[in-house]
Amino acid sequence: MLQNNYLVKYIDHAIIWFLPAIILIIAPLLTLPYGFYNFLRLVVTIACILIIYRNIRLKLKFDIFIFVFVLLAILFNPIAPIKLSKEIWMPIDFISSAIFIFHYFKRR
C-alpha cells in the first residue's frame, strides 16, 4: 500500500499546474473541435481536485485557493457542463490559467 506522503509528493509535480494553464491559454486563441473542449474540462477538473486534495492532505489551513479551485472544478466539470459563449469563456480561461500559475509559485 502506498503511503499518503508518496501520493502528495506525486501530486506536487509542476505538470499538475502547468498542463491546465497551457491548455487554458491555447483554447481561446484557436478554433478547435468540440472534443478538445471536453478534454479541457476533464484536465482542468482533475487538476483542481488533485490540488484541493494536496492542500487538504498537507493539513494546510483553509485559504482562498481551496475555495477558488472548488469553483473552478464546478465551472469546468465535464459531467454537468456549463454552457457559455466563446466570448465569455475567453476571459474565464485566461484568468483560470493565471490562477494555476500564480498558485504554483505561491505554494513554494
Jmol script that loads the backbone (N, CA, C; Angstrom):
load data "model"
ATOM      1  N   MET A   1       0.842  -1.184   0.000  1.00  0.00           N
ATOM      2  CA  MET A   1       0.000   0.000   0.000  1.00  0.00           C
ATOM      3  C   MET A   1       0.888   1.248   0.000  1.00  0.00           C
ATOM      4  N   LEU A   2       0.520   2.214  -0.806  1.00  0.00           N
ATOM      5  CA  LEU A   2       1.305   3.433  -0.893  1.00  0.00           C
ATOM      6  C   LEU A   2       1.056   4.328   0.312  1.00  0.00           C
ATOM      7  N   GLN A   3       2.081   4.982   0.728  1.00  0.00           N
ATOM      8  CA  GLN A   3       1.930   5.922   1.822  1.00  0.00           C
ATOM      9  C   GLN A   3       1.304   7.201   1.291  1.00  0.00           C
ATOM     10  N   ASN A   4       0.596   7.904   2.140  1.00  0.00           N
ATOM     11  CA  ASN A   4      -0.049   9.149   1.739  1.00  0.00           C
ATOM     12  C   ASN A   4       0.974  10.209   1.337  1.00  0.00           C
ATOM     13  N   ASN A   5       2.134  10.213   1.990  1.00  0.00           N
ATOM     14  CA  ASN A   5       3.160  11.194   1.647  1.00  0.00           C
ATOM     15  C   ASN A   5       3.655  11.001   0.216  1.00  0.00           C
ATOM     16  N   TYR A   6       3.730   9.750  -0.220  1.00  0.00           N
ATOM     17  CA  TYR A   6       4.153   9.485  -1.596  1.00  0.00           C
ATOM     18  C   TYR A   6       3.168  10.089  -2.574  1.00  0.00           C
ATOM     19  N   LEU A   7       1.889   9.926  -2.306  1.00  0.00           N
ATOM     20  CA  LEU A   7       0.868  10.481  -3.190  1.00  0.00           C
ATOM     21  C   LEU A   7       0.933  11.999  -3.223  1.00  0.00           C
ATOM     22  N   VAL A   8       1.128  12.612  -2.078  1.00  0.00           N
ATOM     23  CA  VAL A   8       1.231  14.075  -2.029  1.00  0.00           C
ATOM     24  C   VAL A   8       2.453  14.546  -2.803  1.00  0.00           C
ATOM     25  N   LYS A   9       3.580  13.837  -2.685  1.00  0.00           N
ATOM     26  CA  LYS A   9       4.780  14.207  -3.446  1.00  0.00           C
ATOM     27  C   LYS A   9       4.533  14.052  -4.947  1.00  0.00           C
ATOM     28  N   TYR A  10       3.814  13.015  -5.330  1.00  0.00           N
ATOM     29  CA  TYR A  10       3.500  12.802  -6.739  1.00  0.00           C
ATOM     30  C   TYR A  10       2.617  13.928  -7.276  1.00  0.00           C
ATOM     31  N   ILE A  11       1.659  14.347  -6.477  1.00  0.00           N
ATOM     32  CA  ILE A  11       0.762  15.430  -6.883  1.00  0.00           C
ATOM     33  C   ILE A  11       1.512  16.750  -6.958  1.00  0.00           C
ATOM     34  N   ASP A  12       2.621  16.860  -6.275  1.00  0.00           N
ATOM     35  CA  ASP A  12       3.371  18.107  -6.208  1.00  0.00           C
ATOM     36  C   ASP A  12       4.126  18.445  -7.493  1.00  0.00           C
ATOM     37  N   HIS A  13       4.090  17.576  -8.491  1.00  0.00           N
ATOM     38  CA  HIS A  13       4.796  17.856  -9.742  1.00  0.00           C
ATOM     39  C   HIS A  13       4.189  19.061 -10.458  1.00  0.00           C
ATOM     40  N   ALA A  14       5.018  19.818 -11.121  1.00  0.00           N
ATOM     41  CA  ALA A  14       4.598  21.040 -11.796  1.00  0.00           C
ATOM     42  C   ALA A  14       3.581  20.792 -12.899  1.00  0.00           C
ATOM     43  N   ILE A  15       3.559  19.586 -13.463  1.00  0.00           N
ATOM     44  CA  ILE A  15       2.636  19.299 -14.563  1.00  0.00           C
ATOM     45  C   ILE A  15       1.185  19.492 -14.130  1.00  0.00           C
ATOM     46  N   ILE A  16       0.887  19.261 -12.850  1.00  0.00           N
ATOM     47  CA  ILE A  16      -0.473  19.424 -12.342  1.00  0.00           C
ATOM     48  C   ILE A  16      -0.924  20.874 -12.492  1.00  0.00           C
ATOM     49  N   TRP A  17      -0.008  21.816 -12.392  1.00  0.00           N
ATOM     50  CA  TRP A  17      -0.351  23.228 -12.520  1.00  0.00           C
ATOM     51  C   TRP A  17      -0.204  23.726 -13.949  1.00  0.00           C
ATOM     52  N   PHE A  18       0.835  23.291 -14.660  1.00  0.00           N
ATOM     53  CA  PHE A  18       1.127  23.892 -15.954  1.00  0.00           C
ATOM     54  C   PHE A  18       0.361  23.287 -17.130  1.00  0.00           C
ATOM     55  N   LEU A  19       0.003  22.017 -17.070  1.00  0.00           N
ATOM     56  CA  LEU A  19      -0.781  21.431 -18.165  1.00  0.00           C
ATOM     57  C   LEU A  19      -2.123  22.141 -18.326  1.00  0.00           C
ATOM     58  N   PRO A  20      -2.907  22.303 -17.256  1.00  0.00           N
ATOM     59  CA  PRO A  20      -4.161  23.043 -17.438  1.00  0.00           C
ATOM     60  C   PRO A  20      -3.925  24.492 -17.841  1.00  0.00           C
ATOM     61  N   ALA A  21      -2.880  25.113 -17.298  1.00  0.00           N
ATOM     62  CA  ALA A  21      -2.609  26.507 -17.634  1.00  0.00           C
ATOM     63  C   ALA A  21      -2.310  26.676 -19.122  1.00  0.00           C
ATOM     64  N   ILE A  22      -1.508  25.777 -19.666  1.00  0.00           N
ATOM     65  CA  ILE A  22      -1.163  25.857 -21.090  1.00  0.00           C
ATOM     66  C   ILE A  22      -2.387  25.612 -21.964  1.00  0.00           C
ATOM     67  N   ILE A  23      -3.170  24.603 -21.606  1.00  0.00           N
ATOM     68  CA  ILE A  23      -4.369  24.301 -22.393  1.00  0.00           C
ATOM     69  C   ILE A  23      -5.357  25.464 -22.309  1.00  0.00           C
ATOM     70  N   LEU A  24      -5.475  26.084 -21.141  1.00  0.00           N
ATOM     71  CA  LEU A  24      -6.397  27.211 -20.986  1.00  0.00           C
ATOM     72  C   LEU A  24      -5.950  28.433 -21.779  1.00  0.00           C
ATOM     73  N   ILE A  25      -4.662  28.567 -22.022  1.00  0.00           N
ATOM     74  CA  ILE A  25      -4.178  29.682 -22.831  1.00  0.00           C
ATOM     75  C   ILE A  25      -4.419  29.408 -24.314  1.00  0.00           C
ATOM     76  N   ILE A  26      -4.235  28.171 -24.731  1.00  0.00           N
ATOM     77  CA  ILE A  26      -4.411  27.804 -26.146  1.00  0.00           C
ATOM     78  C   ILE A  26      -5.883  27.812 -26.557  1.00  0.00           C
ATOM     79  N   ALA A  27      -6.752  27.342 -25.683  1.00  0.00           N
ATOM     80  CA  ALA A  27      -8.168  27.136 -26.017  1.00  0.00           C
ATOM     81  C   ALA A  27      -8.857  28.352 -26.635  1.00  0.00           C
ATOM     82  N   PRO A  28      -8.762  29.526 -26.043  1.00  0.00           N
ATOM     83  CA  PRO A  28      -9.495  30.650 -26.632  1.00  0.00           C
ATOM     84  C   PRO A  28      -8.846  31.236 -27.890  1.00  0.00           C
ATOM     85  N   LEU A  29      -7.600  30.912 -28.136  1.00  0.00           N
ATOM     86  CA  LEU A  29      -6.897  31.514 -29.266  1.00  0.00           C
ATOM     87  C   LEU A  29      -7.149  30.798 -30.587  1.00  0.00           C
ATOM     88  N   LEU A  30      -7.531  29.541 -30.518  1.00  0.00           N
ATOM     89  CA  LEU A  30      -7.722  28.742 -31.726  1.00  0.00           C
ATOM     90  C   LEU A  30      -9.161  28.259 -31.827  1.00  0.00           C
ATOM     91  N   THR A  31      -9.578  27.975 -33.035  1.00  0.00           N
ATOM     92  CA  THR A  31     -10.867  27.331 -33.242  1.00  0.00           C
ATOM     93  C   THR A  31     -10.604  25.828 -33.279  1.00  0.00           C
ATOM     94  N   LEU A  32     -11.068  25.158 -32.262  1.00  0.00           N
ATOM     95  CA  LEU A  32     -10.766  23.742 -32.093  1.00  0.00           C
ATOM     96  C   LEU A  32     -12.060  22.932 -32.077  1.00  0.00           C
ATOM     97  N   PRO A  33     -11.974  21.631 -32.378  1.00  0.00           N
ATOM     98  CA  PRO A  33     -13.182  20.797 -32.344  1.00  0.00           C
ATOM     99  C   PRO A  33     -13.734  20.687 -30.919  1.00  0.00           C
ATOM    100  N   TYR A  34     -15.011  20.354 -30.834  1.00  0.00           N
ATOM    101  CA  TYR A  34     -15.693  20.291 -29.543  1.00  0.00           C
ATOM    102  C   TYR A  34     -15.040  19.281 -28.596  1.00  0.00           C
ATOM    103  N   GLY A  35     -14.485  18.218 -29.128  1.00  0.00           N
ATOM    104  CA  GLY A  35     -13.819  17.210 -28.310  1.00  0.00           C
ATOM    105  C   GLY A  35     -12.665  17.783 -27.505  1.00  0.00           C
ATOM    106  N   PHE A  36     -11.972  18.768 -28.060  1.00  0.00           N
ATOM    107  CA  PHE A  36     -10.879  19.403 -27.334  1.00  0.00           C
ATOM    108  C   PHE A  36     -11.389  20.078 -26.073  1.00  0.00           C
ATOM    109  N   TYR A  37     -12.539  20.730 -26.173  1.00  0.00           N
ATOM    110  CA  TYR A  37     -13.084  21.435 -25.014  1.00  0.00           C
ATOM    111  C   TYR A  37     -13.555  20.452 -23.941  1.00  0.00           C
ATOM    112  N   ASN A  38     -14.022  19.280 -24.367  1.00  0.00           N
ATOM    113  CA  ASN A  38     -14.341  18.235 -23.385  1.00  0.00           C
ATOM    114  C   ASN A  38     -13.072  17.765 -22.682  1.00  0.00           C
ATOM    115  N   PHE A  39     -11.985  17.607 -23.444  1.00  0.00           N
ATOM    116  CA  PHE A  39     -10.695  17.240 -22.871  1.00  0.00           C
ATOM    117  C   PHE A  39     -10.214  18.331 -21.912  1.00  0.00           C
ATOM    118  N   LEU A  40     -10.374  19.578 -22.296  1.00  0.00           N
ATOM    119  CA  LEU A  40     -10.002  20.710 -21.451  1.00  0.00           C
ATOM    120  C   LEU A  40     -10.747  20.648 -20.124  1.00  0.00           C
ATOM    121  N   ARG A  41     -12.045  20.428 -20.183  1.00  0.00           N
ATOM    122  CA  ARG A  41     -12.849  20.340 -18.958  1.00  0.00           C
ATOM    123  C   ARG A  41     -12.340  19.218 -18.049  1.00  0.00           C
ATOM    124  N   LEU A  42     -12.046  18.081 -18.644  1.00  0.00           N
ATOM    125  CA  LEU A  42     -11.584  16.936 -17.875  1.00  0.00           C
ATOM    126  C   LEU A  42     -10.243  17.225 -17.202  1.00  0.00           C
ATOM    127  N   VAL A  43      -9.295  17.763 -17.950  1.00  0.00           N
ATOM    128  CA  VAL A  43      -7.955  18.059 -17.416  1.00  0.00           C
ATOM    129  C   VAL A  43      -8.030  19.098 -16.297  1.00  0.00           C
ATOM    130  N   VAL A  44      -8.776  20.156 -16.516  1.00  0.00           N
ATOM    131  CA  VAL A  44      -8.862  21.220 -15.508  1.00  0.00           C
ATOM    132  C   VAL A  44      -9.548  20.701 -14.239  1.00  0.00           C
ATOM    133  N   THR A  45     -10.616  19.942 -14.401  1.00  0.00           N
ATOM    134  CA  THR A  45     -11.322  19.415 -13.232  1.00  0.00           C
ATOM    135  C   THR A  45     -10.445  18.468 -12.428  1.00  0.00           C
ATOM    136  N   ILE A  46      -9.755  17.560 -13.099  1.00  0.00           N
ATOM    137  CA  ILE A  46      -8.868  16.627 -12.399  1.00  0.00           C
ATOM    138  C   ILE A  46      -7.740  17.384 -11.697  1.00  0.00           C
ATOM    139  N   ALA A  47      -7.163  18.371 -12.370  1.00  0.00           N
ATOM    140  CA  ALA A  47      -6.088  19.155 -11.750  1.00  0.00           C
ATOM    141  C   ALA A  47      -6.599  19.892 -10.514  1.00  0.00           C
ATOM    142  N   CYS A  48      -7.784  20.462 -10.598  1.00  0.00           N
ATOM    143  CA  CYS A  48      -8.356  21.166  -9.442  1.00  0.00           C
ATOM    144  C   CYS A  48      -8.574  20.212  -8.272  1.00  0.00           C
ATOM    145  N   ILE A  49      -9.103  19.042  -8.556  1.00  0.00           N
ATOM    146  CA  ILE A  49      -9.351  18.058  -7.497  1.00  0.00           C
ATOM    147  C   ILE A  49      -8.034  17.618  -6.855  1.00  0.00           C
ATOM    148  N   LEU A  50      -7.008  17.395  -7.668  1.00  0.00           N
ATOM    149  CA  LEU A  50      -5.706  16.996  -7.117  1.00  0.00           C
ATOM    150  C   LEU A  50      -5.088  18.097  -6.262  1.00  0.00           C
ATOM    151  N   ILE A  51      -5.216  19.328  -6.700  1.00  0.00           N
ATOM    152  CA  ILE A  51      -4.667  20.449  -5.930  1.00  0.00           C
ATOM    153  C   ILE A  51      -5.425  20.605  -4.614  1.00  0.00           C
ATOM    154  N   ILE A  52      -6.738  20.473  -4.648  1.00  0.00           N
ATOM    155  CA  ILE A  52      -7.536  20.547  -3.421  1.00  0.00           C
ATOM    156  C   ILE A  52      -7.130  19.418  -2.475  1.00  0.00           C
ATOM    157  N   TYR A  53      -7.017  18.212  -3.007  1.00  0.00           N
ATOM    158  CA  TYR A  53      -6.609  17.059  -2.187  1.00  0.00           C
ATOM    159  C   TYR A  53      -5.240  17.303  -1.560  1.00  0.00           C
ATOM    160  N   ARG A  54      -4.308  17.804  -2.351  1.00  0.00           N
ATOM    161  CA  ARG A  54      -2.953  18.066  -1.851  1.00  0.00           C
ATOM    162  C   ARG A  54      -2.985  19.063  -0.701  1.00  0.00           C
ATOM    163  N   ASN A  55      -3.730  20.137  -0.870  1.00  0.00           N
ATOM    164  CA  ASN A  55      -3.786  21.162   0.171  1.00  0.00           C
ATOM    165  C   ASN A  55      -4.430  20.636   1.451  1.00  0.00           C
ATOM    166  N   ILE A  56      -5.481  19.850   1.312  1.00  0.00           N
ATOM    167  CA  ILE A  56      -6.144  19.291   2.488  1.00  0.00           C
ATOM    168  C   ILE A  56      -5.254  18.241   3.151  1.00  0.00           C
ATOM    169  N   ARG A  57      -4.592  17.408   2.347  1.00  0.00           N
ATOM    170  CA  ARG A  57      -3.749  16.336   2.874  1.00  0.00           C
ATOM    171  C   ARG A  57      -2.549  16.879   3.635  1.00  0.00           C
ATOM    172  N   LEU A  58      -2.034  17.996   3.177  1.00  0.00           N
ATOM    173  CA  LEU A  58      -0.908  18.612   3.870  1.00  0.00           C
ATOM    174  C   LEU A  58      -1.351  19.392   5.101  1.00  0.00           C
ATOM    175  N   LYS A  59      -2.653  19.320   5.364  1.00  0.00           N
ATOM    176  CA  LYS A  59      -3.244  19.987   6.523  1.00  0.00           C
ATOM    177  C   LYS A  59      -2.962  21.484   6.524  1.00  0.00           C
ATOM    178  N   LEU A  60      -3.044  22.050   5.351  1.00  0.00           N
ATOM    179  CA  LEU A  60      -2.889  23.496   5.277  1.00  0.00           C
ATOM    180  C   LEU A  60      -4.164  24.148   5.796  1.00  0.00           C
ATOM    181  N   LYS A  61      -4.016  25.268   6.413  1.00  0.00           N
ATOM    182  CA  LYS A  61      -5.207  25.965   6.871  1.00  0.00           C
ATOM    183  C   LYS A  61      -6.027  26.379   5.647  1.00  0.00           C
ATOM    184  N   PHE A  62      -7.306  26.548   5.858  1.00  0.00           N
ATOM    185  CA  PHE A  62      -8.181  26.918   4.748  1.00  0.00           C
ATOM    186  C   PHE A  62      -7.738  28.265   4.213  1.00  0.00           C
ATOM    187  N   ASP A  63      -7.496  28.294   2.933  1.00  0.00           N
ATOM    188  CA  ASP A  63      -7.159  29.562   2.304  1.00  0.00           C
ATOM    189  C   ASP A  63      -8.072  29.774   1.108  1.00  0.00           C
ATOM    190  N   ILE A  64      -7.968  30.905   0.537  1.00  0.00           N
ATOM    191  CA  ILE A  64      -8.853  31.275  -0.572  1.00  0.00           C
ATOM    192  C   ILE A  64      -8.655  30.363  -1.778  1.00  0.00           C
ATOM    193  N   PHE A  65      -7.464  29.788  -1.934  1.00  0.00           N
ATOM    194  CA  PHE A  65      -7.211  28.944  -3.099  1.00  0.00           C
ATOM    195  C   PHE A  65      -8.037  27.664  -3.096  1.00  0.00           C
ATOM    196  N   ILE A  66      -8.291  27.101  -1.933  1.00  0.00           N
ATOM    197  CA  ILE A  66      -9.148  25.910  -1.901  1.00  0.00           C
ATOM    198  C   ILE A  66     -10.525  26.265  -2.438  1.00  0.00           C
ATOM    199  N   PHE A  67     -11.059  27.378  -1.991  1.00  0.00           N
ATOM    200  CA  PHE A  67     -12.366  27.838  -2.466  1.00  0.00           C
ATOM    201  C   PHE A  67     -12.343  28.119  -3.967  1.00  0.00           C
ATOM    202  N   VAL A  68     -11.295  28.766  -4.442  1.00  0.00           N
ATOM    203  CA  VAL A  68     -11.180  29.096  -5.866  1.00  0.00           C
ATOM    204  C   VAL A  68     -11.100  27.829  -6.716  1.00  0.00           C
ATOM    205  N   PHE A  69     -10.316  26.845  -6.288  1.00  0.00           N
ATOM    206  CA  PHE A  69     -10.196  25.610  -7.068  1.00  0.00           C
ATOM    207  C   PHE A  69     -11.475  24.777  -7.020  1.00  0.00           C
ATOM    208  N   VAL A  70     -12.231  24.864  -5.938  1.00  0.00           N
ATOM    209  CA  VAL A  70     -13.549  24.213  -5.908  1.00  0.00           C
ATOM    210  C   VAL A  70     -14.458  24.869  -6.945  1.00  0.00           C
ATOM    211  N   LEU A  71     -14.451  26.188  -6.998  1.00  0.00           N
ATOM    212  CA  LEU A  71     -15.267  26.899  -8.001  1.00  0.00           C
ATOM    213  C   LEU A  71     -14.830  26.550  -9.425  1.00  0.00           C
ATOM    214  N   LEU A  72     -13.521  26.481  -9.656  1.00  0.00           N
ATOM    215  CA  LEU A  72     -13.035  26.116 -10.989  1.00  0.00           C
ATOM    216  C   LEU A  72     -13.431  24.685 -11.352  1.00  0.00           C
ATOM    217  N   ALA A  73     -13.368  23.776 -10.392  1.00  0.00           N
ATOM    218  CA  ALA A  73     -13.769  22.388 -10.647  1.00  0.00           C
ATOM    219  C   ALA A  73     -15.250  22.317 -11.014  1.00  0.00           C
ATOM    220  N   ILE A  74     -16.070  23.106 -10.347  1.00  0.00           N
ATOM    221  CA  ILE A  74     -17.501  23.138 -10.674  1.00  0.00           C
ATOM    222  C   ILE A  74     -17.716  23.758 -12.040  1.00  0.00           C
ATOM    223  N   LEU A  75     -17.033  24.850 -12.318  1.00  0.00           N
ATOM    224  CA  LEU A  75     -17.204  25.558 -13.595  1.00  0.00           C
ATOM    225  C   LEU A  75     -16.779  24.709 -14.784  1.00  0.00           C
ATOM    226  N   PHE A  76     -15.687  23.969 -14.639  1.00  0.00           N
ATOM    227  CA  PHE A  76     -15.145  23.197 -15.756  1.00  0.00           C
ATOM    228  C   PHE A  76     -15.547  21.725 -15.737  1.00  0.00           C
ATOM    229  N   ASN A  77     -16.413  21.314 -14.830  1.00  0.00           N
ATOM    230  CA  ASN A  77     -16.724  19.890 -14.710  1.00  0.00           C
ATOM    231  C   ASN A  77     -17.321  19.342 -16.007  1.00  0.00           C
ATOM    232  N   PRO A  78     -16.878  18.154 -16.428  1.00  0.00           N
ATOM    233  CA  PRO A  78     -17.351  17.580 -17.687  1.00  0.00           C
ATOM    234  C   PRO A  78     -18.668  16.820 -17.545  1.00  0.00           C
ATOM    235  N   ILE A  79     -19.117  16.557 -16.328  1.00  0.00           N
ATOM    236  CA  ILE A  79     -20.336  15.775 -16.130  1.00  0.00           C
ATOM    237  C   ILE A  79     -21.582  16.620 -16.357  1.00  0.00           C
ATOM    238  N   ALA A  80     -21.606  17.807 -15.799  1.00  0.00           N
ATOM    239  CA  ALA A  80     -22.725  18.739 -15.995  1.00  0.00           C
ATOM    240  C   ALA A  80     -22.143  20.052 -16.510  1.00  0.00           C
ATOM    241  N   PRO A  81     -21.785  20.085 -17.799  1.00  0.00           N
ATOM    242  CA  PRO A  81     -21.082  21.266 -18.324  1.00  0.00           C
ATOM    243  C   PRO A  81     -21.931  22.532 -18.297  1.00  0.00           C
ATOM    244  N   ILE A  82     -21.260  23.616 -18.012  1.00  0.00           N
ATOM    245  CA  ILE A  82     -21.898  24.929 -18.040  1.00  0.00           C
ATOM    246  C   ILE A  82     -21.670  25.503 -19.437  1.00  0.00           C
ATOM    247  N   LYS A  83     -22.744  25.798 -20.115  1.00  0.00           N
ATOM    248  CA  LYS A  83     -22.669  26.292 -21.499  1.00  0.00           C
ATOM    249  C   LYS A  83     -22.607  27.817 -21.503  1.00  0.00           C
ATOM    250  N   LEU A  84     -21.515  28.352 -22.020  1.00  0.00           N
ATOM    251  CA  LEU A  84     -21.334  29.791 -22.171  1.00  0.00           C
ATOM    252  C   LEU A  84     -20.795  30.057 -23.574  1.00  0.00           C
ATOM    253  N   SER A  85     -20.932  31.281 -24.024  1.00  0.00           N
ATOM    254  CA  SER A  85     -20.415  31.629 -25.352  1.00  0.00           C
ATOM    255  C   SER A  85     -18.896  31.738 -25.304  1.00  0.00           C
ATOM    256  N   LYS A  86     -18.276  31.705 -26.485  1.00  0.00           N
ATOM    257  CA  LYS A  86     -16.814  31.783 -26.557  1.00  0.00           C
ATOM    258  C   LYS A  86     -16.303  33.120 -26.006  1.00  0.00           C
ATOM    259  N   GLU A  87     -17.072  34.184 -26.196  1.00  0.00           N
ATOM    260  CA  GLU A  87     -16.665  35.495 -25.687  1.00  0.00           C
ATOM    261  C   GLU A  87     -16.612  35.517 -24.164  1.00  0.00           C
ATOM    262  N   ILE A  88     -17.467  34.750 -23.531  1.00  0.00           N
ATOM    263  CA  ILE A  88     -17.456  34.682 -22.072  1.00  0.00           C
ATOM    264  C   ILE A  88     -16.359  33.737 -21.585  1.00  0.00           C
ATOM    265  N   TRP A  89     -16.147  32.634 -22.314  1.00  0.00           N
ATOM    266  CA  TRP A  89     -15.132  31.659 -21.893  1.00  0.00           C
ATOM    267  C   TRP A  89     -13.716  32.210 -22.019  1.00  0.00           C
ATOM    268  N   MET A  90     -13.470  33.103 -22.989  1.00  0.00           N
ATOM    269  CA  MET A  90     -12.098  33.603 -23.191  1.00  0.00           C
ATOM    270  C   MET A  90     -11.494  34.209 -21.925  1.00  0.00           C
ATOM    271  N   PRO A  91     -12.143  35.201 -21.312  1.00  0.00           N
ATOM    272  CA  PRO A  91     -11.528  35.755 -20.094  1.00  0.00           C
ATOM    273  C   PRO A  91     -11.499  34.754 -18.939  1.00  0.00           C
ATOM    274  N   ILE A  92     -12.500  33.880 -18.865  1.00  0.00           N
ATOM    275  CA  ILE A  92     -12.501  32.853 -17.824  1.00  0.00           C
ATOM    276  C   ILE A  92     -11.292  31.941 -17.990  1.00  0.00           C
ATOM    277  N   ASP A  93     -11.000  31.552 -19.228  1.00  0.00           N
ATOM    278  CA  ASP A  93      -9.843  30.691 -19.488  1.00  0.00           C
ATOM    279  C   ASP A  93      -8.531  31.370 -19.108  1.00  0.00           C
ATOM    280  N   PHE A  94      -8.378  32.617 -19.489  1.00  0.00           N
ATOM    281  CA  PHE A  94      -7.133  33.335 -19.178  1.00  0.00           C
ATOM    282  C   PHE A  94      -6.972  33.548 -17.671  1.00  0.00           C
ATOM    283  N   ILE A  95      -8.057  33.910 -16.993  1.00  0.00           N
ATOM    284  CA  ILE A  95      -7.998  34.115 -15.538  1.00  0.00           C
ATOM    285  C   ILE A  95      -7.707  32.794 -14.832  1.00  0.00           C
ATOM    286  N   SER A  96      -8.341  31.718 -15.280  1.00  0.00           N
ATOM    287  CA  SER A  96      -8.102  30.404 -14.690  1.00  0.00           C
ATOM    288  C   SER A  96      -6.654  29.976 -14.875  1.00  0.00           C
ATOM    289  N   SER A  97      -6.114  30.227 -16.052  1.00  0.00           N
ATOM    290  CA  SER A  97      -4.714  29.908 -16.316  1.00  0.00           C
ATOM    291  C   SER A  97      -3.799  30.687 -15.374  1.00  0.00           C
ATOM    292  N   ALA A  98      -4.095  31.960 -15.191  1.00  0.00           N
ATOM    293  CA  ALA A  98      -3.300  32.789 -14.285  1.00  0.00           C
ATOM    294  C   ALA A  98      -3.391  32.278 -12.847  1.00  0.00           C
ATOM    295  N   ILE A  99      -4.558  31.786 -12.449  1.00  0.00           N
ATOM    296  CA  ILE A  99      -4.723  31.248 -11.099  1.00  0.00           C
ATOM    297  C   ILE A  99      -3.847  30.018 -10.901  1.00  0.00           C
ATOM    298  N   PHE A 100      -3.842  29.118 -11.884  1.00  0.00           N
ATOM    299  CA  PHE A 100      -2.991  27.926 -11.782  1.00  0.00           C
ATOM    300  C   PHE A 100      -1.524  28.324 -11.650  1.00  0.00           C
ATOM    301  N   ILE A 101      -1.059  29.233 -12.479  1.00  0.00           N
ATOM    302  CA  ILE A 101       0.351  29.638 -12.467  1.00  0.00           C
ATOM    303  C   ILE A 101       0.692  30.377 -11.167  1.00  0.00           C
ATOM    304  N   PHE A 102      -0.177  31.290 -10.744  1.00  0.00           N
ATOM    305  CA  PHE A 102       0.062  32.037  -9.514  1.00  0.00           C
ATOM    306  C   PHE A 102       0.120  31.100  -8.308  1.00  0.00           C
ATOM    307  N   HIS A 103      -0.808  30.154  -8.244  1.00  0.00           N
ATOM    308  CA  HIS A 103      -0.825  29.227  -7.115  1.00  0.00           C
ATOM    309  C   HIS A 103       0.428  28.347  -7.102  1.00  0.00           C
ATOM    310  N   TYR A 104       0.901  27.962  -8.273  1.00  0.00           N
ATOM    311  CA  TYR A 104       2.124  27.146  -8.329  1.00  0.00           C
ATOM    312  C   TYR A 104       3.286  27.870  -7.673  1.00  0.00           C
ATOM    313  N   PHE A 105       3.468  29.144  -8.007  1.00  0.00           N
ATOM    314  CA  PHE A 105       4.595  29.890  -7.458  1.00  0.00           C
ATOM    315  C   PHE A 105       4.358  30.317  -6.018  1.00  0.00           C
ATOM    316  N   LYS A 106       3.114  30.532  -5.637  1.00  0.00           N
ATOM    317  CA  LYS A 106       2.804  30.940  -4.251  1.00  0.00           C
ATOM    318  C   LYS A 106       3.000  29.773  -3.282  1.00  0.00           C
ATOM    319  N   ARG A 107       2.748  28.557  -3.703  1.00  0.00           N
ATOM    320  CA  ARG A 107       2.827  27.403  -2.805  1.00  0.00           C
ATOM    321  C   ARG A 107       4.253  27.083  -2.396  1.00  0.00           C
ATOM    322  N   ARG A 108       5.237  27.565  -3.110  1.00  0.00           N
ATOM    323  CA  ARG A 108       6.645  27.256  -2.821  1.00  0.00           C
ATOM    324  C   ARG A 108       7.187  28.042  -1.679  1.00  0.00           C
TER     325      ARG A 108
END
end "model"
wireframe off; spacefill off
backbone 0.3
color backbone group
